[in-house]
């Protein structure tokens, strides 16, 4: 199991899926968030591991 954290919400999911699949499973837009594990930015194809805590950060754009 691993944990996804976004703002004040947490989800526990089965490990072994890609970050992209995990983001979609919790109902968020893959294009709207960045994933961070252990303080390092990870891409959406990264496989989740048992015990991971993946923090999602909203993407903010402007111009």
N, C-alpha and C positions, 0 to 999 in steps of 0.2 A: 504494500500500500504506500501511496505517496500523497502529499497534500498540495493543493493549489490554493493560493491566497490572492484575492483581488479586493482591494479596498477593505471593507469590514466583513467580507465573506470568505469562508473556507470550505473546501470540498475534499473529501477523502476518496481516492480512486485507486483502482488496481494498477500496479506498475507494469511496465513493459510496452506501453503505448507511446506513440510519438507525442511531443508537446502539442503539435497541431490538433491531433485527435482529442487530447485532453481538453484543450480550449473549446473545441466544438462541443464536446460532451457536456460541459458545464453551461453551454448556451451563450458563449461570448463570440465576438467577431475576431477572427485571427488577424485581420488587418488593423484592428484597433488597439492591440496590446503587444507589449514586448515581454519576453519571459526571462527571468533571472534566477539562477541557481547558485548558491554559495557565493553571492556577490558578483557573479560573472554572467554576462549576457549570453543566452543560448539561443540557437535557432529552432525553428518549428519542427525540424526533422530529428532533433535529439530524442533519444529514447529515455523514458522515465525509469528510475530505479527505486527499489524498496527504500523507504525512509527519506526520499527527496522532499524538500519543501521548495516549491516553485512559486515565486512571487511574480504576479503579472502587474505591469505598469502601463497605464493608459498612454497611448501615443498622442502627442499634442503637436499639431502642425499650424503653421501660420505663415503669413507672408506679408 
